[in-house]
Amino acid sequence: MKLIVTTLASFIAICSFQTTAATIDNELTAQANEYIKDHRVSLSEAKKRLVIQNSKEPLINQIKQQYSSRLAGIYIEHDPTYKIIVRLKGGQPIQSFTGKVRGNFGSFTNKDLDIPVEFQTGANETLAEGLTRLKTNIPNLKKLFPDLQATWYDEKNGEIGLLVYTDGKTSKSTLEQKLNTLSSQNKGLPFRIEYTSQKVTDAASIRGGALVSSSASYCTSGFGIKNSAGTRYMTTAGHCDNALQDNASGAALTFVSERRNASQDVQWHSVSSAHTITPEFFADSQTTPRVLTGRRTRTNTTQGDNVCHQGRTTGYSCGYVAQINYAPTYDNACNGQACNPVWVRVKGTASGTGNGTLKCYPGDSGGPVFASQTAFGLLKGTSTSGTGAGQCNEYYYMSTDELYNLGFSLVY
């Protein structure tokens, strides 16, 4: 029996989609106000950084192309200076420089903005080699660590990370010994354990007396999609119940199909001709929706990017992309299959230490992950101790890439 999923095709409504400059600035301000909770910068500096993030794709792609044979990782550093860090294999030095991006959002549109680009050489392996090492080791990692919740390759330091659940009964020194043995079997290349006292689970929940989308459970709707013929559907997580309704409008959602596999966790629903699925989603407000204007691919998402999500249980909060090659390993994470390292992990702080003000909880499943008016993905799973700010250890999402891999496109 499914214990999870979705509430709210509240994006099912007929309305006008004019986005004013004031509206765009309000949306930017909402995210910037979350950003300055983590960094000692002014509101205007926070806005500029978020615009650079939204506009840096051409610069990042240029760097990836130019240093493809040596690239070990790219990430964003926020403190003390906002900059791009590029890790390269080998010792040949590369001169750092100040990159320029053309602002594409709000009052910064068509303005040239500077961001330092710093090169760090001496990495032992390229990103491609590290991802191969990750994929090769996943089966063995699951045998060595039965309570392994997830694993990933960290572009910031070249480590393969392990998220291991512990109830305090297992000696951490025993686990570390296993890790040292594993490293020695991999030419001394680094592995690192992160411990968690909360297991990662698909983020859905049965709620007594809650506003629900099925008779037993609820989740959060994501983004509107359309097929090649232009037919529109509303999405949520695939692990949610199938018989749903949009609570805001009262519209029945008719289940069409779903995909739950190594890379995807999504289902889609149609609505009657009396309703329209719009290019809108709720963000910092659960009454006033935003208009979707674009999407971010997984490969153009950078470790350290600031992203937000809206969940039926916890509302609006923002965090930072920790890894873009996250592979959940908890029981039945990918419907009986071994998960591919294509999921995206989000933590509450840019450093990964502490939870900041991030919120997540069962019932948020399927909800939109975004920055400003750009879609990043659909939330799938969480590790959390409660619904309050700072109680979310992490969540992870399915990239919008997977919607396009299924032959759909976002409605915008």
Backbone torsions as a table, in degrees:
resi	resn	phi	psi	omega
1	MET	NA	133.1	180.0
2	LYS	-79.3	131.7	-178.2
3	LEU	-102.4	25.1	-164.6
4	ILE	-138.0	-177.8	122.8
5	VAL	101.5	179.2	-98.0
6	THR	-78.4	147.5	177.7
7	THR	-127.7	99.3	156.6
8	LEU	133.3	73.4	168.7
9	ALA	-79.9	51.5	-176.3
10	SER	-69.4	-0.3	177.4
11	PHE	-87.8	4.8	178.6
12	ILE	-90.3	100.2	-177.0
13	ALA	-169.2	160.0	177.3
14	ILE	-104.2	123.8	-180.0
15	CYS	-159.4	175.3	178.4
16	SER	-92.4	146.2	-173.0
17	PHE	-115.4	34.6	175.0
18	GLN	-74.2	125.3	178.4
19	THR	-109.4	113.8	-178.2
20	THR	-84.5	162.4	177.1
21	ALA	-60.1	-37.4	179.1
22	ALA	-64.0	-40.0	178.8
23	THR	-63.3	-44.9	179.3
24	ILE	-60.6	-43.4	-179.4
25	ASP	-66.5	-35.9	177.0
26	ASN	-63.4	-40.3	179.1
27	GLU	-65.7	-42.1	178.4
28	LEU	-64.6	-40.2	179.8
29	THR	-63.3	-39.8	180.0
30	ALA	-59.6	-45.8	179.9
31	GLN	-70.7	-38.9	179.8
32	ALA	-62.7	-36.1	178.2
33	ASN	-65.2	-32.3	173.8
34	GLU	-71.5	-39.7	-177.2
35	TYR	-61.4	-43.7	-175.3
36	ILE	-72.3	-8.7	172.5
37	LYS	-68.9	-23.7	-177.4
38	ASP	-103.6	-17.3	-173.6
39	HIS	-135.8	140.6	-177.9
40	ARG	-85.9	73.2	178.3
41	VAL	-132.8	162.9	177.9
42	SER	-73.5	165.2	177.8
43	LEU	-62.1	-40.7	-179.4
44	SER	-65.8	-38.1	177.8
45	GLU	-67.3	-39.8	177.8
46	ALA	-61.1	-43.1	178.9
47	LYS	-62.2	-43.1	-179.4
48	LYS	-61.7	-42.7	179.9
49	ARG	-62.5	-41.3	-179.8
50	LEU	-68.1	-33.8	175.7
51	VAL	-68.2	-41.4	176.0
52	ILE	-59.1	-44.4	177.9
53	GLN	-57.2	-42.0	-177.6
54	ASN	-74.0	-14.5	-172.9
55	SER	-116.1	0.3	-169.5
56	LYS	-84.7	-2.9	-174.5
57	GLU	-53.4	-47.0	179.4
58	PRO	-60.8	-39.2	179.6
59	LEU	-66.4	-44.7	179.2
60	ILE	-61.9	-43.0	-179.8
61	ASN	-64.7	-37.1	177.6
62	GLN	-62.5	-43.5	179.1
63	ILE	-64.4	-45.3	-179.9
64	LYS	-59.8	-42.3	-178.4
65	GLN	-68.8	-43.5	-175.5
66	GLN	-69.2	-32.0	-175.8
67	TYR	-118.1	30.5	-173.9
68	SER	-58.8	-35.3	-176.1
69	SER	-75.7	-15.5	-177.4
70	ARG	-118.9	-7.0	-169.8
71	LEU	-62.3	122.2	178.0
72	ALA	-108.5	-16.9	179.4
73	GLY	165.5	154.1	174.5
74	ILE	-134.6	135.2	175.6
75	TYR	-150.8	164.9	178.6
76	ILE	-98.4	130.3	171.8
77	GLU	-104.8	133.6	-174.8
78	HIS	-101.5	-32.0	-175.9
79	ASP	-132.7	142.1	0.9
80	PRO	-79.8	-12.8	179.7
81	THR	-125.6	139.2	176.3
82	TYR	-77.3	116.9	-177.5
83	LYS	-157.4	167.1	176.1
84	ILE	-97.5	129.1	175.3
85	ILE	-106.8	129.4	178.9
86	VAL	-118.0	117.5	177.9
87	ARG	-94.6	134.1	-177.5
88	LEU	-126.6	144.4	174.4
89	LYS	-75.3	145.1	177.5
90	GLY	88.6	168.6	-172.7
91	GLY	-99.1	-6.6	-178.0
92	GLN	-63.8	118.8	-175.3
93	PRO	-71.5	150.9	175.6
94	ILE	-127.2	133.1	-177.7
95	GLN	-70.7	127.8	174.3
96	SER	-68.3	159.2	-178.5
97	PHE	-152.5	170.6	175.0
98	THR	-99.4	114.4	179.3
99	GLY	-84.1	156.3	177.3
100	LYS	-120.7	135.7	173.8
101	VAL	-124.8	148.8	178.2
102	ARG	-94.5	115.9	-179.1
103	GLY	-56.1	138.6	-178.0
104	ASN	-129.4	26.9	-174.0
105	PHE	-150.9	137.0	173.7
106	GLY	56.5	-142.2	-177.5
107	SER	-71.6	-8.9	178.9
108	PHE	-91.1	0.2	-177.4
109	THR	-56.8	130.2	178.5
110	ASN	66.7	17.3	173.8
111	LYS	-100.1	138.4	176.6
112	ASP	-78.7	126.5	-178.2
113	LEU	-121.5	137.9	-177.1
114	ASP	-94.5	144.1	171.7
115	ILE	-145.5	126.0	178.4
116	PRO	-64.1	142.4	175.1
117	VAL	-120.6	114.9	-176.4
118	GLU	-111.1	131.6	178.4
119	PHE	-100.0	134.7	173.9
120	GLN	-120.5	118.2	-177.7
121	THR	-101.5	171.3	176.6
122	GLY	101.4	5.7	177.5
123	ALA	-64.2	147.0	-176.6
124	ASN	-82.3	-18.8	-178.5
125	GLU	-151.2	157.2	175.4
126	THR	-79.4	167.6	176.6
127	LEU	-59.4	-42.6	179.6
128	ALA	-61.0	-42.0	178.5
129	GLU	-66.7	-38.0	178.4
130	GLY	-65.2	-40.3	178.8
131	LEU	-67.2	-35.1	175.6
132	THR	-64.6	-41.9	177.1
133	ARG	-61.8	-40.3	177.9
134	LEU	-61.1	-53.4	-176.6
135	LYS	-61.0	-38.1	-178.5
136	THR	-66.2	-34.2	-173.3
137	ASN	-90.7	-12.5	-175.0
138	ILE	-55.9	-48.0	179.7
139	PRO	-59.1	-42.2	180.0
140	ASN	-68.3	-37.3	178.5
141	LEU	-61.6	-40.1	-179.5
142	LYS	-67.6	-30.2	176.7
143	LYS	-74.4	-41.2	-178.0
144	LEU	-70.9	-32.9	-175.4
145	PHE	-126.5	86.8	-175.9
146	PRO	-57.1	-26.9	-179.9
147	ASP	-99.2	25.2	176.7
148	LEU	-65.8	125.3	-178.3
149	GLN	-94.7	-30.9	-178.4
150	ALA	-170.2	165.3	175.1
151	THR	-147.2	160.1	-175.4
152	TRP	-163.3	168.6	171.3
153	TYR	-108.6	125.3	-175.2
154	ASP	-93.1	111.6	-179.1
155	GLU	-68.4	-16.1	-178.2
156	LYS	-75.5	-31.9	-174.8
157	ASN	-140.0	1.8	177.3
158	GLY	76.9	12.8	179.4
159	GLU	-89.4	146.1	164.7
160	ILE	-87.1	120.4	-177.4
161	GLY	-96.3	145.9	177.5
162	LEU	-125.7	128.6	173.4
163	LEU	-100.6	110.2	-173.5
164	VAL	-115.1	126.5	175.8
165	TYR	-77.9	134.9	175.2
166	THR	-139.7	136.8	176.9
167	ASP	-98.2	11.2	178.5
168	GLY	91.0	-7.7	-177.8
169	LYS	-88.2	-27.1	-179.9
170	THR	-88.0	132.6	-179.8
171	SER	-67.2	125.5	178.2
172	LYS	-66.3	-29.8	178.3
173	SER	-65.5	-33.6	176.1
174	THR	-64.9	-42.4	179.0
175	LEU	-66.1	-38.8	179.2
176	GLU	-66.0	-35.9	176.9
177	GLN	-62.6	-41.4	176.3
178	LYS	-60.0	-39.8	-178.0
179	LEU	-67.0	-40.7	178.7
180	ASN	-63.1	-40.1	177.0
181	THR	-63.0	-41.7	179.1
182	LEU	-61.7	-43.0	179.6
183	SER	-62.8	-41.9	-179.7
184	SER	-63.9	-28.9	177.7
185	GLN	-78.8	-9.0	-179.6
186	ASN	-120.0	44.2	175.0
187	LYS	57.8	28.7	178.0
188	GLY	76.5	6.0	179.9
189	LEU	-69.0	150.6	-164.7
190	PRO	-81.0	142.5	169.1
191	PHE	-127.8	152.5	-179.5
192	ARG	-146.3	139.7	178.5
193	ILE	-101.3	133.6	164.3
194	GLU	-109.2	131.5	-178.4
195	TYR	-98.3	144.9	177.2
196	THR	-137.5	141.2	176.0
197	SER	-97.0	-2.6	174.1
198	GLN	-118.8	127.7	-179.9
199	LYS	-72.0	153.9	173.6
200	VAL	-82.7	134.7	179.1
201	THR	-138.9	159.2	169.6
202	ASP	-60.9	135.6	-167.3
203	ALA	-87.4	67.3	176.5
204	ALA	-132.3	161.5	-172.6
205	SER	-158.1	146.1	169.2
206	ILE	-87.7	130.3	-176.3
207	ARG	-127.7	113.2	175.3
208	GLY	-66.6	127.1	177.6
209	GLY	74.2	5.4	-179.2
210	ALA	-87.3	160.6	174.0
211	LEU	-72.2	114.3	-170.4
212	VAL	-120.8	164.8	-179.6
213	SER	-103.7	-15.8	173.2
214	SER	-130.6	-177.9	-178.5
215	SER	-71.1	-15.1	-172.7
216	ALA	-125.9	-18.4	-170.3
217	SER	-159.1	175.2	177.3
218	TYR	-149.2	161.4	175.1
219	CYS	-144.0	-155.5	-178.7
220	THR	-131.1	135.4	177.2
221	SER	-76.5	156.6	-173.6
222	GLY	-105.1	-101.4	180.0
223	PHE	-125.6	152.9	171.8
224	GLY	-73.8	141.7	177.9
225	ILE	-130.2	166.1	175.8
226	LYS	-142.3	151.8	177.0
227	ASN	-90.4	-176.1	-176.1
228	SER	-64.3	-22.0	178.8
229	ALA	-87.4	-4.8	179.0
230	GLY	92.8	1.0	178.5
231	THR	-70.0	132.8	-173.8
232	ARG	-99.9	147.1	178.2
233	TYR	-139.7	158.7	172.7
234	MET	-104.5	139.4	-177.5
235	THR	-104.9	157.2	163.8
236	THR	-155.3	-173.1	-179.6
237	ALA	-71.1	145.0	-178.8
238	GLY	-66.2	-25.0	-178.0
239	HIS	-82.4	2.5	176.8
240	CYS	-78.6	165.5	175.0
241	ASP	-61.5	157.9	-176.5
242	ASN	-93.7	-30.8	-176.9
243	ALA	-91.4	96.5	-171.1
244	LEU	-126.2	163.6	168.1
245	GLN	-139.9	153.9	176.3
246	ASP	-82.1	115.0	-172.7
247	ASN	-70.1	-31.0	-177.7
248	ALA	-68.0	-42.0	-177.1
249	SER	-99.9	-18.1	-175.3
250	GLY	81.6	3.3	-177.8
251	ALA	-72.6	137.1	174.5
252	ALA	-74.6	136.7	174.7
253	LEU	-101.4	123.5	-178.9
254	THR	-95.6	114.6	-178.3
255	PHE	-61.5	132.2	178.2
256	VAL	-107.9	-55.2	-179.7
257	SER	-168.6	174.4	178.1
258	GLU	-152.5	161.6	173.7
259	ARG	-133.5	124.0	174.9
260	ARG	-131.9	102.5	-175.3
261	ASN	-149.9	-161.5	-173.4
262	ALA	-64.4	-22.4	-175.2
263	SER	-125.3	-9.4	-170.7
264	GLN	-134.3	142.7	172.9
265	ASP	-146.4	86.2	-173.6
266	VAL	-152.3	145.5	169.8
267	GLN	-133.0	158.2	-178.7
268	TRP	-136.0	148.7	-172.7
269	HIS	-131.2	146.9	173.5
270	SER	-100.6	167.3	176.7
271	VAL	-130.3	165.1	-179.5
272	SER	-70.9	167.2	-178.8
273	SER	-66.3	-11.9	178.7
274	ALA	-77.6	-8.6	-176.9
275	HIS	-126.7	158.1	179.1
276	THR	-128.0	131.0	174.3
277	ILE	-85.9	118.1	-171.8
278	THR	-101.1	164.6	175.3
279	PRO	-81.6	54.8	-175.6
280	GLU	-129.6	156.6	173.7
281	PHE	-153.8	151.4	176.6
282	PHE	-82.0	137.9	-177.9
283	ALA	-123.8	-101.0	179.8
284	ASP	-80.9	-5.5	177.2
285	SER	-129.7	139.6	176.1
286	GLN	-97.1	10.8	176.3
287	THR	-120.9	-30.9	-179.9
288	THR	-113.2	110.7	-176.3
289	PRO	-79.7	161.2	171.6
290	ARG	-98.3	158.4	174.9
291	VAL	-96.4	127.4	177.4
292	LEU	-75.8	134.1	-178.3
293	THR	-122.7	-7.5	-179.2
294	GLY	179.6	-174.6	-179.4
295	ARG	-140.9	161.1	175.9
296	ARG	-115.6	124.9	177.4
297	THR	-73.6	164.0	-179.5
298	ARG	-67.2	-42.6	-178.0
299	THR	-68.6	-21.6	176.8
300	ASN	-98.6	11.2	170.6
301	THR	-94.7	133.3	-174.7
302	THR	-110.6	138.1	173.9
303	GLN	-55.3	123.3	-176.0
304	GLY	106.6	-10.1	176.5
305	ASP	-60.7	142.7	177.3
306	ASN	-90.2	122.0	-179.1
307	VAL	-132.1	157.6	-179.0
308	CYS	-124.7	164.5	173.6
309	HIS	-145.6	158.3	176.8
310	GLN	-122.2	124.0	-179.8
311	GLY	-126.3	147.9	-178.4
312	ARG	-61.4	-31.6	-178.3
313	THR	-85.7	-46.7	-169.2
314	THR	-107.5	-10.0	179.8
315	GLY	78.9	-141.1	-171.2
316	TYR	-99.5	132.2	170.8
317	SER	-158.6	162.8	-175.8
318	CYS	-128.7	150.9	177.6
319	GLY	-149.2	-155.4	-172.9
320	TYR	-133.9	138.6	176.7
321	VAL	-64.3	120.8	-179.5
322	ALA	-94.4	-41.9	176.0
323	GLN	-149.5	149.9	176.6
324	ILE	-109.0	7.6	-179.5
325	ASN	-131.8	49.9	-175.5
326	TYR	-84.2	133.4	178.9
327	ALA	-122.0	101.9	176.0
328	PRO	-62.2	143.1	-179.5
329	THR	-130.0	3.4	179.3
330	TYR	-68.8	164.4	-173.3
331	ASP	-55.2	126.5	175.4
332	ASN	59.7	27.7	179.7
333	ALA	-59.2	-36.6	-177.8
334	CYS	-121.4	43.2	172.2
335	ASN	58.1	44.6	176.2
336	GLY	90.7	-7.2	178.3
337	GLN	-103.1	160.4	172.0
338	ALA	-75.6	125.1	-176.8
339	CYS	-67.9	141.0	172.4
340	ASN	-79.8	150.8	178.7
341	PRO	-79.7	62.4	-178.4
342	VAL	-125.6	4.5	177.7
343	TRP	-84.8	162.4	-175.8
344	VAL	-117.9	127.2	-176.7
345	ARG	-98.1	138.6	-179.9
346	VAL	-125.4	129.7	176.9
347	LYS	-115.4	169.5	-174.1
348	GLY	-81.4	-17.9	179.6
349	THR	-131.8	157.4	-179.6
350	ALA	-67.2	-31.0	179.9
351	SER	-79.8	-17.1	-176.6
352	GLY	85.5	-4.4	179.3
353	THR	-98.7	120.8	-177.0
354	GLY	84.9	167.2	-174.7
355	ASN	-106.2	-1.0	-179.9
356	GLY	56.4	-132.2	178.1
357	THR	-114.5	19.3	-175.9
358	LEU	-66.5	139.9	176.8
359	LYS	-124.7	140.3	171.7
360	CYS	-164.4	153.3	-178.5
361	TYR	-171.1	157.0	173.7
362	PRO	-48.8	137.3	-173.7
363	GLY	106.5	-20.1	175.7
364	ASP	-80.1	-9.8	-175.0
365	SER	-53.7	137.0	177.7
366	GLY	86.8	-10.5	-175.3
367	GLY	-71.4	162.6	-175.0
368	PRO	-75.1	136.1	169.6
369	VAL	-110.2	131.8	-167.0
370	PHE	-159.2	170.3	166.1
371	ALA	-137.8	121.8	-175.3
372	SER	55.7	-116.0	-178.3
373	GLN	-109.9	19.7	-176.7
374	THR	-108.4	128.1	179.8
375	ALA	-82.2	133.2	174.5
376	PHE	-106.3	-38.7	-178.8
377	GLY	172.7	-168.4	179.9
378	LEU	-117.8	128.1	-177.8
379	LEU	-64.7	136.4	179.4
380	LYS	-114.6	-55.0	-171.9
381	GLY	-135.8	159.4	-177.6
382	THR	-138.0	157.0	163.9
383	SER	-125.9	115.3	-169.9
384	THR	-153.5	153.3	177.0
385	SER	-107.5	-3.3	-179.6
386	GLY	175.8	-176.0	-174.6
387	THR	-94.1	-7.7	-174.0
388	GLY	-80.5	165.3	177.3
389	ALA	-60.4	130.1	179.4
390	GLY	87.6	-2.9	178.7
391	GLN	-92.6	-7.3	177.4
392	CYS	-86.4	114.3	177.0
393	ASN	-71.1	-39.2	179.0
394	GLU	-177.1	160.3	166.1
395	TYR	-138.5	167.6	175.2
396	TYR	-137.9	155.6	-175.0
397	TYR	-134.1	161.0	173.2
398	MET	-89.6	128.1	-179.8
399	SER	-64.5	151.5	173.0
400	THR	-61.1	-18.1	176.8
401	ASP	-52.3	-38.4	-174.1
402	GLU	-69.5	-27.8	174.1
403	LEU	-65.2	-40.9	179.5
404	TYR	-72.1	-33.7	175.8
405	ASN	-64.0	-24.1	177.6
406	LEU	-87.8	0.5	177.7
407	GLY	94.5	7.5	177.9
408	PHE	-99.0	169.0	168.4
409	SER	-136.5	155.7	178.2
410	LEU	-71.1	149.6	176.7
411	VAL	-85.2	109.9	172.8
412	TYR	-164.6	NA	NA
